[in-house]
């Protein structure tokens, strides 16, 4: 089945996908943002986040992907707004019954300080 998660990069509309890493997705994004690299460059920041997501699995043919749509069975969705430098996370974004905010929208800086939830 998997533990599917996605990072949605706004405004580009790119979705970074992990088949097994939903539970680590928020900490992966935290690790990527903590580098404080390229916050003003959406294309590089997207790649930096994806690099951290794939850090332990850089050569396999499955497990990760890049797309333009939210999957129907996503457990965790992390939304990154590159223009506003904000982040938020939602558990079961496609479910009316189980949808829940994991992380209210907050700035990158406050997220790294731990001033979020």
N, CA, C and O atoms as CSV, one atom per row, in Angstrom:
chain,resi,resn,atom,element,x,y,z
A,1,UNK,N,N,0.825,-1.197,0.000
A,1,UNK,CA,C,0.000,0.000,0.000
A,1,UNK,C,C,0.864,1.253,0.000
A,1,UNK,O,O,0.682,2.111,-0.864
A,2,UNK,N,N,1.784,1.388,0.926
A,2,UNK,CA,C,2.640,2.564,0.959
A,2,UNK,C,C,2.171,3.602,1.959
A,2,UNK,O,O,1.079,3.516,2.520
A,3,UNK,N,N,3.014,4.563,2.157
A,3,UNK,CA,C,2.736,5.731,2.999
A,3,UNK,C,C,3.006,6.939,2.116
A,3,UNK,O,O,4.027,7.613,2.251
A,4,UNK,N,N,2.079,7.197,1.216
A,4,UNK,CA,C,2.284,8.201,0.181
A,4,UNK,C,C,2.208,9.626,0.723
A,4,UNK,O,O,1.341,9.971,1.527
A,5,UNK,N,N,3.135,10.425,0.255
A,5,UNK,CA,C,3.156,11.828,0.623
A,5,UNK,C,C,3.595,12.667,-0.555
A,5,UNK,O,O,4.268,12.186,-1.466
A,6,UNK,N,N,3.202,13.936,-0.524
A,6,UNK,CA,C,3.579,14.845,-1.591
A,6,UNK,C,C,3.930,16.211,-1.021
A,6,UNK,O,O,3.402,16.635,0.006
A,7,UNK,N,N,4.831,16.879,-1.715
A,7,UNK,CA,C,5.147,18.278,-1.453
A,7,UNK,C,C,4.668,19.046,-2.676
A,7,UNK,O,O,5.094,18.776,-3.799
A,8,UNK,N,N,3.776,20.010,-2.445
A,8,UNK,CA,C,3.244,20.838,-3.538
A,8,UNK,C,C,3.979,22.165,-3.516
A,8,UNK,O,O,3.931,22.899,-2.528
A,9,UNK,N,N,4.652,22.463,-4.604
A,9,UNK,CA,C,5.400,23.704,-4.725
A,9,UNK,C,C,4.529,24.725,-5.459
A,9,UNK,O,O,4.133,24.518,-6.606
A,10,UNK,N,N,4.243,25.823,-4.776
A,10,UNK,CA,C,3.446,26.895,-5.379
A,10,UNK,C,C,4.361,28.072,-5.683
A,10,UNK,O,O,5.294,28.313,-4.918
A,11,UNK,N,N,4.146,28.795,-6.732
A,11,UNK,CA,C,3.050,28.721,-7.668
A,11,UNK,C,C,3.305,27.807,-8.867
A,11,UNK,O,O,2.453,27.729,-9.752
A,12,UNK,N,N,4.444,27.112,-8.929
A,12,UNK,CA,C,4.747,26.312,-10.126
A,12,UNK,C,C,3.756,25.176,-10.354
A,12,UNK,O,O,3.513,24.791,-11.498
A,13,UNK,N,N,3.181,24.637,-9.283
A,13,UNK,CA,C,2.255,23.526,-9.421
A,13,UNK,C,C,2.931,22.164,-9.420
A,13,UNK,O,O,2.262,21.151,-9.621
A,14,UNK,N,N,4.217,22.116,-9.203
A,14,UNK,CA,C,4.955,20.853,-9.162
A,14,UNK,C,C,4.639,20.121,-7.863
A,14,UNK,O,O,4.545,20.726,-6.796
A,15,UNK,N,N,4.477,18.800,-7.979
A,15,UNK,CA,C,4.287,17.923,-6.818
A,15,UNK,C,C,5.456,16.952,-6.755
A,15,UNK,O,O,5.756,16.267,-7.733
A,16,UNK,N,N,6.111,16.896,-5.607
A,16,UNK,CA,C,7.155,15.909,-5.349
A,16,UNK,C,C,6.498,14.766,-4.594
A,16,UNK,O,O,5.749,15.002,-3.646
A,17,UNK,N,N,6.766,13.538,-4.997
A,17,UNK,CA,C,6.049,12.377,-4.491
A,17,UNK,C,C,6.990,11.395,-3.812
A,17,UNK,O,O,8.088,11.126,-4.301
A,18,UNK,N,N,6.546,10.863,-2.680
A,18,UNK,CA,C,7.217,9.745,-2.036
A,18,UNK,C,C,6.195,8.634,-1.802
A,18,UNK,O,O,5.091,8.881,-1.318
A,19,UNK,N,N,6.574,7.436,-2.145
A,19,UNK,CA,C,5.666,6.299,-1.989
A,19,UNK,C,C,5.650,5.791,-0.547
A,19,UNK,O,O,4.616,5.336,-0.058
A,20,UNK,N,N,6.790,5.869,0.127
A,20,UNK,CA,C,6.898,5.298,1.479
A,20,UNK,C,C,7.197,6.316,2.563
A,20,UNK,O,O,7.193,5.948,3.738
A,21,UNK,N,N,7.454,7.573,2.240
A,21,UNK,CA,C,7.997,8.513,3.207
A,21,UNK,C,C,7.078,9.568,3.770
A,21,UNK,O,O,7.557,10.609,4.218
A,22,UNK,N,N,5.772,9.344,3.766
A,22,UNK,CA,C,4.840,10.381,4.241
A,22,UNK,C,C,5.130,10.814,5.672
A,22,UNK,O,O,5.055,12.001,5.989
A,23,UNK,N,N,5.458,9.869,6.526
A,23,UNK,CA,C,5.662,10.198,7.941
A,23,UNK,C,C,6.917,11.027,8.183
A,23,UNK,O,O,7.031,11.683,9.218
A,24,UNK,N,N,7.851,11.008,7.253
A,24,UNK,CA,C,9.088,11.792,7.395
A,24,UNK,C,C,9.061,13.075,6.577
A,24,UNK,O,O,10.021,13.845,6.602
A,25,UNK,N,N,7.984,13.309,5.859
A,25,UNK,CA,C,7.954,14.393,4.886
A,25,UNK,C,C,8.145,15.779,5.513
A,25,UNK,O,O,8.893,16.597,4.979
A,26,UNK,N,N,7.487,16.045,6.624
A,26,UNK,CA,C,7.632,17.365,7.262
A,26,UNK,C,C,9.066,17.563,7.731
A,26,UNK,O,O,9.625,18.647,7.560
A,27,UNK,N,N,9.665,16.545,8.312
A,27,UNK,CA,C,11.056,16.692,8.761
A,27,UNK,C,C,12.017,16.779,7.573
A,27,UNK,O,O,13.036,17.464,7.660
A,28,UNK,N,N,11.710,16.093,6.463
A,28,UNK,CA,C,12.529,16.241,5.254
A,28,UNK,C,C,12.514,17.688,4.772
A,28,UNK,O,O,13.560,18.254,4.454
A,29,UNK,N,N,11.325,18.283,4.720
A,29,UNK,CA,C,11.211,19.672,4.274
A,29,UNK,C,C,11.917,20.593,5.266
A,29,UNK,O,O,12.573,21.550,4.857
A,30,UNK,N,N,11.794,20.320,6.547
A,30,UNK,CA,C,12.501,21.123,7.562
A,30,UNK,C,C,14.011,21.061,7.315
A,30,UNK,O,O,14.689,22.088,7.344
A,31,UNK,N,N,14.534,19.861,7.074
A,31,UNK,CA,C,15.970,19.710,6.820
A,31,UNK,C,C,16.401,20.486,5.576
A,31,UNK,O,O,17.469,21.098,5.562
A,32,UNK,N,N,15.568,20.461,4.532
A,32,UNK,CA,C,15.895,21.193,3.307
A,32,UNK,C,C,15.877,22.698,3.546
A,32,UNK,O,O,16.793,23.406,3.125
A,33,UNK,N,N,14.841,23.187,4.218
A,33,UNK,CA,C,14.744,24.628,4.481
A,33,UNK,C,C,15.817,25.105,5.460
A,33,UNK,O,O,16.257,26.253,5.392
A,34,UNK,N,N,16.234,24.232,6.360
A,34,UNK,CA,C,17.253,24.604,7.351
A,34,UNK,C,C,18.592,24.939,6.700
A,34,UNK,O,O,19.407,25.644,7.295
A,35,UNK,N,N,18.822,24.454,5.513
A,35,UNK,CA,C,20.050,24.803,4.792
A,35,UNK,C,C,20.069,26.300,4.440
A,35,UNK,O,O,21.130,26.894,4.249
A,36,UNK,N,N,18.861,26.895,4.361
A,36,UNK,CA,C,18.690,28.304,3.999
A,36,UNK,C,C,19.307,28.619,2.639
A,36,UNK,O,O,19.835,29.704,2.398
A,37,UNK,N,N,19.219,27.631,1.774
A,37,UNK,CA,C,19.708,27.791,0.410
A,37,UNK,C,C,18.538,28.113,-0.508
A,37,UNK,O,O,17.497,27.462,-0.431
A,38,UNK,N,N,18.693,29.097,-1.367
A,38,UNK,CA,C,17.810,29.353,-2.497
A,38,UNK,C,C,16.333,29.535,-2.165
A,38,UNK,O,O,15.467,29.145,-2.949
A,39,UNK,N,N,16.044,30.123,-1.011
A,39,UNK,CA,C,14.650,30.386,-0.672
A,39,UNK,C,C,13.997,31.291,-1.714
A,39,UNK,O,O,12.776,31.260,-1.868
A,40,UNK,N,N,14.779,32.090,-2.428
A,40,UNK,CA,C,14.244,33.013,-3.426
A,40,UNK,C,C,14.255,32.437,-4.837
A,40,UNK,O,O,13.938,33.143,-5.794
A,41,UNK,N,N,14.610,31.182,-4.977
A,41,UNK,CA,C,14.700,30.561,-6.295
A,41,UNK,C,C,13.894,29.254,-6.289
A,41,UNK,O,O,14.386,28.206,-5.871
A,42,UNK,N,N,12.660,29.342,-6.758
A,42,UNK,CA,C,11.716,28.227,-6.703
A,42,UNK,C,C,12.260,26.941,-7.329
A,42,UNK,O,O,12.065,25.861,-6.773
A,43,UNK,N,N,12.929,27.038,-8.460
A,43,UNK,CA,C,13.430,25.837,-9.132
A,43,UNK,C,C,14.508,25.148,-8.319
A,43,UNK,O,O,14.488,23.926,-8.172
A,44,UNK,N,N,15.443,25.911,-7.791
A,44,UNK,CA,C,16.489,25.308,-6.971
A,44,UNK,C,C,15.932,24.780,-5.651
A,44,UNK,O,O,16.306,23.692,-5.213
A,45,UNK,N,N,15.046,25.539,-5.019
A,45,UNK,CA,C,14.479,25.091,-3.751
A,45,UNK,C,C,13.714,23.783,-3.936
A,45,UNK,O,O,13.790,22.899,-3.082
A,46,UNK,N,N,12.988,23.650,-5.026
A,46,UNK,CA,C,12.281,22.408,-5.324
A,46,UNK,C,C,13.263,21.254,-5.410
A,46,UNK,O,O,13.022,20.191,-4.837
A,47,UNK,N,N,14.354,21.449,-6.112
A,47,UNK,CA,C,15.370,20.397,-6.244
A,47,UNK,C,C,16.021,20.073,-4.912
A,47,UNK,O,O,16.281,18.906,-4.619
A,48,UNK,N,N,16.287,21.087,-4.105
A,48,UNK,CA,C,16.903,20.862,-2.790
A,48,UNK,C,C,15.983,20.015,-1.913
A,48,UNK,O,O,16.445,19.086,-1.250
A,49,UNK,N,N,14.698,20.324,-1.904
A,49,UNK,CA,C,13.726,19.537,-1.131
A,49,UNK,C,C,13.698,18.100,-1.635
A,49,UNK,O,O,13.703,17.163,-0.836
A,50,UNK,N,N,13.670,17.919,-2.949
A,50,UNK,CA,C,13.630,16.568,-3.520
A,50,UNK,C,C,14.908,15.792,-3.193
A,50,UNK,O,O,14.861,14.593,-2.920
A,51,UNK,N,N,16.044,16.483,-3.223
A,51,UNK,CA,C,17.307,15.833,-2.846
A,51,UNK,C,C,17.242,15.286,-1.424
A,51,UNK,O,O,17.674,14.161,-1.174
A,52,UNK,N,N,16.707,16.069,-0.495
A,52,UNK,CA,C,16.604,15.605,0.896
A,52,UNK,C,C,15.624,14.435,0.989
A,52,UNK,O,O,15.880,13.467,1.704
A,53,UNK,N,N,14.508,14.521,0.270
A,53,UNK,CA,C,13.538,13.423,0.284
A,53,UNK,C,C,14.184,12.114,-0.170
A,53,UNK,O,O,13.918,11.061,0.408
A,54,UNK,N,N,15.025,12.172,-1.193
A,54,UNK,CA,C,15.626,10.982,-1.789
A,54,UNK,C,C,16.999,10.645,-1.225
A,54,UNK,O,O,17.657,9.731,-1.723
A,55,UNK,N,N,17.437,11.347,-0.220
A,55,UNK,CA,C,18.808,11.261,0.277
A,55,UNK,C,C,19.338,9.835,0.444
A,55,UNK,O,O,20.492,9.562,0.115
A,56,UNK,N,N,18.517,8.941,0.943
A,56,UNK,CA,C,18.980,7.566,1.183
A,56,UNK,C,C,18.650,6.627,0.035
A,56,UNK,O,O,18.918,5.430,0.130
A,57,UNK,N,N,18.076,7.136,-1.041
A,57,UNK,CA,C,17.655,6.280,-2.153
A,57,UNK,C,C,17.782,7.043,-3.461
A,57,UNK,O,O,16.788,7.493,-4.030
A,58,UNK,N,N,18.999,7.183,-3.926
A,58,UNK,CA,C,19.211,8.023,-5.103
A,58,UNK,C,C,19.274,7.257,-6.417
A,58,UNK,O,O,19.330,7.879,-7.477
A,59,UNK,N,N,19.266,5.917,-6.382
A,59,UNK,CA,C,19.460,5.180,-7.630
A,59,UNK,C,C,18.316,4.244,-8.013
A,59,UNK,O,O,18.350,3.669,-9.101
A,60,UNK,N,N,17.311,4.069,-7.167
A,60,UNK,CA,C,16.260,3.112,-7.513
A,60,UNK,C,C,15.292,3.695,-8.541
A,60,UNK,O,O,15.221,4.909,-8.728
A,61,UNK,N,N,14.561,2.822,-9.193
A,61,UNK,CA,C,13.633,3.284,-10.225
A,61,UNK,C,C,12.254,3.610,-9.671
A,61,UNK,O,O,11.450,4.230,-10.367
A,62,UNK,N,N,11.960,3.213,-8.450
A,62,UNK,CA,C,10.652,3.476,-7.852
A,62,UNK,C,C,10.824,4.178,-6.516
A,62,UNK,O,O,11.937,4.319,-6.009
A,63,UNK,N,N,9.704,4.614,-5.957
A,63,UNK,CA,C,9.713,5.212,-4.629
A,63,UNK,C,C,9.503,6.714,-4.606
A,63,UNK,O,O,8.980,7.260,-3.635
A,64,UNK,N,N,9.920,7.394,-5.698
A,64,UNK,CA,C,9.825,8.851,-5.750
A,64,UNK,C,C,9.420,9.284,-7.146
A,64,UNK,O,O,9.673,8.579,-8.123
A,65,UNK,N,N,8.787,10.451,-7.234
A,65,UNK,CA,C,8.406,10.964,-8.535
A,65,UNK,C,C,8.139,12.447,-8.496
A,65,UNK,O,O,8.106,13.066,-7.432
A,66,UNK,N,N,7.948,13.004,-9.668
A,66,UNK,CA,C,7.651,14.421,-9.839
A,66,UNK,C,C,6.447,14.503,-10.770
A,66,UNK,O,O,6.431,13.877,-11.830
A,67,UNK,N,N,5.443,15.273,-10.372
A,67,UNK,CA,C,4.240,15.368,-11.184
A,67,UNK,C,C,3.576,16.725,-11.068
A,67,UNK,O,O,4.156,17.691,-10.573
A,68,UNK,N,N,2.328,16.767,-11.546
A,68,UNK,CA,C,1.579,18.027,-11.545
A,68,UNK,C,C,0.202,17.880,-10.918
A,68,UNK,O,O,-0.629,18.781,-11.039
A,69,UNK,N,N,-0.058,16.745,-10.242
A,69,UNK,CA,C,-1.375,16.526,-9.644
A,69,UNK,C,C,-1.249,15.912,-8.255
A,69,UNK,O,O,-0.292,15.204,-7.941
A,70,UNK,N,N,-2.245,16.209,-7.444
A,70,UNK,CA,C,-2.360,15.585,-6.129
A,70,UNK,C,C,-2.894,14.175,-6.314
A,70,UNK,O,O,-3.904,13.976,-6.989
A,71,UNK,N,N,-2.225,13.199,-5.721
A,71,UNK,CA,C,-2.688,11.813,-5.779
A,71,UNK,C,C,-3.910,11.645,-4.881
A,71,UNK,O,O,-4.041,12.337,-3.871
A,72,UNK,N,N,-4.784,10.749,-5.238
A,72,UNK,CA,C,-6.003,10.506,-4.476
A,72,UNK,C,C,-5.781,9.861,-3.134
A,72,UNK,O,O,-6.617,9.997,-2.241
A,73,UNK,N,N,-4.664,9.154,-2.966
A,73,UNK,CA,C,-4.423,8.425,-1.725
A,73,UNK,C,C,-3.247,8.995,-0.926
A,73,UNK,O,O,-2.544,8.262,-0.231
A,74,UNK,N,N,-3.047,10.295,-1.035
A,74,UNK,CA,C,-1.960,10.958,-0.315
A,74,UNK,C,C,-2.285,11.035,1.171
A,74,UNK,O,O,-3.352,11.509,1.560
A,75,UNK,N,N,-1.356,10.566,1.998
A,75,UNK,CA,C,-1.524,10.615,3.454
A,75,UNK,C,C,-1.123,11.988,4.006
A,75,UNK,O,O,-1.807,12.541,4.867
A,76,UNK,N,N,-0.016,12.527,3.508
A,76,UNK,CA,C,0.477,13.828,3.975
A,76,UNK,C,C,0.798,14.703,2.773
A,76,UNK,O,O,1.492,14.284,1.847
A,77,UNK,N,N,0.279,15.927,2.805
A,77,UNK,CA,C,0.578,16.920,1.782
A,77,UNK,C,C,1.231,18.111,2.465
A,77,UNK,O,O,0.659,18.707,3.377
A,78,UNK,N,N,2.432,18.453,2.016
A,78,UNK,CA,C,3.119,19.653,2.495
A,78,UNK,C,C,3.063,20.671,1.365
A,78,UNK,O,O,3.490,20.393,0.244
A,79,UNK,N,N,2.538,21.844,1.667
A,79,UNK,CA,C,2.445,22.901,0.668
A,79,UNK,C,C,3.485,23.978,0.954
A,79,UNK,O,O,3.549,24.536,2.050
A,80,UNK,N,N,4.290,24.248,-0.055
A,80,UNK,CA,C,5.327,25.265,0.030
A,80,UNK,C,C,4.936,26.406,-0.907
A,80,UNK,O,O,4.785,26.198,-2.111
A,81,UNK,N,N,4.774,27.605,-0.359
A,81,UNK,CA,C,4.502,28.767,-1.193
A,81,UNK,C,C,5.801,29.556,-1.292
A,81,UNK,O,O,6.214,30.237,-0.353
A,82,UNK,N,N,6.429,29.445,-2.452
A,82,UNK,CA,C,7.736,30.078,-2.640
A,82,UNK,C,C,7.660,31.599,-2.690
A,82,UNK,O,O,8.602,32.277,-2.279
A,83,UNK,N,N,6.558,32.141,-3.184
A,83,UNK,CA,C,6.423,33.595,-3.249
A,83,UNK,C,C,6.273,34.199,-1.862
A,83,UNK,O,O,6.884,35.227,-1.568
A,84,UNK,N,N,5.467,33.575,-1.000
A,84,UNK,CA,C,5.221,34.096,0.343
A,84,UNK,C,C,6.176,33.534,1.381
A,84,UNK,O,O,6.209,33.996,2.522
A,85,UNK,N,N,6.959,32.526,0.979
A,85,UNK,CA,C,7.868,31.814,1.890
A,85,UNK,C,C,7.107,31.274,3.096
A,85,UNK,O,O,7.465,31.505,4.251
A,86,UNK,N,N,6.027,30.533,2.769
A,86,UNK,CA,C,5.219,29.901,3.814
A,86,UNK,C,C,5.110,28.403,3.553
A,86,UNK,O,O,5.337,27.920,2.444
A,87,UNK,N,N,4.757,27.696,4.605
A,87,UNK,CA,C,4.591,26.253,4.559
A,87,UNK,C,C,3.367,25.870,5.371
A,87,UNK,O,O,3.054,26.511,6.375
A,88,UNK,N,N,2.677,24.828,4.940
A,88,UNK,CA,C,1.625,24.224,5.748
A,88,UNK,C,C,1.566,22.751,5.390
A,88,UNK,O,O,2.073,22.343,4.345
A,89,UNK,N,N,0.952,21.953,6.245
A,89,UNK,CA,C,0.858,20.512,5.999
A,89,UNK,C,C,-0.516,20.010,6.400
A,89,UNK,O,O,-1.098,20.446,7.393
A,90,UNK,N,N,-1.017,19.077,5.596
A,90,UNK,CA,C,-2.361,18.536,5.789
A,90,UNK,C,C,-2.281,17.015,5.749
A,90,UNK,O,O,-1.618,16.442,4.884
A,91,UNK,N,N,-2.956,16.371,6.685
A,91,UNK,CA,C,-3.062,14.917,6.679
A,91,UNK,C,C,-4.342,14.539,5.961
A,91,UNK,O,O,-5.392,15.133,6.207
A,92,UNK,N,N,-4.267,13.565,5.080
A,92,UNK,CA,C,-5.383,13.095,4.261
A,92,UNK,C,C,-6.105,14.267,3.577
A,92,UNK,O,O,-7.280,14.511,3.848
A,93,UNK,N,N,-5.404,14.992,2.693
A,93,UNK,CA,C,-5.991,16.188,2.068
A,93,UNK,C,C,-7.226,15.912,1.214
A,93,UNK,O,O,-8.022,16.823,0.987
A,94,UNK,N,N,-7.404,14.694,0.742
A,94,UNK,CA,C,-8.553,14.363,-0.111
A,94,UNK,C,C,-9.745,13.821,0.656
A,94,UNK,O,O,-10.772,13.513,0.051
A,95,UNK,N,N,-9.637,13.696,1.965
A,95,UNK,CA,C,-10.701,13.081,2.760
A,95,UNK,C,C,-11.532,14.127,3.494
A,95,UNK,O,O,-10.988,15.032,4.127
A,96,UNK,N,N,-12.829,13.997,3.405
A,96,UNK,CA,C,-13.703,14.883,4.180
A,96,UNK,C,C,-13.740,14.442,5.639
A,96,UNK,O,O,-13.854,15.273,6.540
A,97,UNK,N,N,-13.646,13.146,5.868
A,97,UNK,CA,C,-13.756,12.601,7.223
A,97,UNK,C,C,-12.471,12.723,8.035
A,97,UNK,O,O,-12.515,13.016,9.230
A,98,UNK,N,N,-11.333,12.500,7.391
A,98,UNK,CA,C,-10.068,12.407,8.131
A,98,UNK,C,C,-9.124,13.572,7.926
A,98,UNK,O,O,-8.069,13.628,8.558
A,99,UNK,N,N,-9.482,14.510,7.051
A,99,UNK,CA,C,-8.612,15.650,6.761
A,99,UNK,C,C,-8.303,16.402,8.054
A,99,UNK,O,O,-9.190,16.661,8.867
A,100,UNK,N,N,-7.025,16.745,8.226
A,100,UNK,CA,C,-6.614,17.405,9.458
A,100,UNK,C,C,-5.366,18.234,9.191
A,100,UNK,O,O,-4.460,17.796,8.482
A,101,UNK,N,N,-5.326,19.434,9.761
A,101,UNK,CA,C,-4.115,20.252,9.658
A,101,UNK,C,C,-3.042,19.658,10.554
A,101,UNK,O,O,-3.252,19.477,11.753
A,102,UNK,N,N,-1.897,19.357,9.970
A,102,UNK,CA,C,-0.737,18.924,10.748
A,102,UNK,C,C,0.121,20.124,11.127
A,102,UNK,O,O,0.786,20.136,12.163
A,103,UNK,N,N,0.088,21.127,10.266
A,103,UNK,CA,C,0.898,22.317,10.447
A,103,UNK,C,C,0.146,23.478,9.820
A,103,UNK,O,O,-0.048,23.511,8.605
A,104,UNK,N,N,-0.276,24.424,10.638
A,104,UNK,CA,C,-0.953,25.623,10.125
A,104,UNK,C,C,0.040,26.415,9.280
A,104,UNK,O,O,1.252,26.328,9.476
A,105,UNK,N,N,-0.495,27.185,8.341
A,105,UNK,CA,C,0.391,27.973,7.486
A,105,UNK,C,C,1.262,28.890,8.329
A,105,UNK,O,O,0.770,29.632,9.180
A,106,UNK,N,N,2.551,28.826,8.081
A,106,UNK,CA,C,3.513,29.606,8.835
A,106,UNK,C,C,4.689,29.966,7.929
A,106,UNK,O,O,4.882,29.356,6.878
A,107,UNK,N,N,5.450,30.937,8.334
A,107,UNK,CA,C,6.606,31.341,7.535
A,107,UNK,C,C,7.713,30.292,7.656
A,107,UNK,O,O,7.765,29.529,8.621
A,108,UNK,N,N,8.590,30.275,6.659
A,108,UNK,CA,C,9.738,29.367,6.718
A,108,UNK,C,C,10.522,29.605,8.012
A,108,UNK,O,O,10.912,28.656,8.692
A,109,UNK,N,N,10.746,30.871,8.343
A,109,UNK,CA,C,11.542,31.216,9.526
A,109,UNK,C,C,10.896,30.693,10.805
A,109,UNK,O,O,11.575,30.084,11.632
A,110,UNK,N,N,9.595,30.923,10.977
A,110,UNK,CA,C,8.911,30.436,12.175
A,110,UNK,C,C,8.864,28.914,12.213
A,110,UNK,O,O,8.973,28.315,13.283
A,111,UNK,N,N,8.704,28.292,11.063
A,111,UNK,CA,C,8.717,26.830,10.969
A,111,UNK,C,C,10.040,26.274,11.479
A,111,UNK,O,O,10.062,25.293,12.222
A,112,UNK,N,N,11.138,26.900,11.080
A,112,UNK,CA,C,12.459,26.430,11.521
A,112,UNK,C,C,12.699,26.690,13.001
A,112,UNK,O,O,13.441,25.955,13.651
A,113,UNK,N,N,12.075,27.729,13.531
A,113,UNK,CA,C,12.200,28.029,14.962
A,113,UNK,C,C,11.329,27.106,15.795
A,113,UNK,O,O,11.513,26.987,17.006
A,114,UNK,N,N,10.377,26.452,15.138
A,114,UNK,CA,C,9.439,25.601,15.862
A,114,UNK,C,C,8.197,26.359,16.311
A,114,UNK,O,O,7.408,25.840,17.101
A,115,UNK,N,N,8.013,27.594,15.811
A,115,UNK,CA,C,6.853,28.421,16.164
A,115,UNK,C,C,5.680,28.129,15.237
A,115,UNK,O,O,5.127,29.040,14.620
A,116,UNK,N,N,5.311,26.885,15.143
A,116,UNK,CA,C,4.203,26.513,14.260
A,116,UNK,C,C,3.407,25.378,14.885
A,116,UNK,O,O,3.833,24.784,15.876
A,117,UNK,N,N,2.280,25.086,14.319
A,117,UNK,CA,C,1.370,23.988,14.666
A,117,UNK,C,C,-0.039,24.443,14.613
A,117,UNK,O,O,-0.951,23.660,14.874
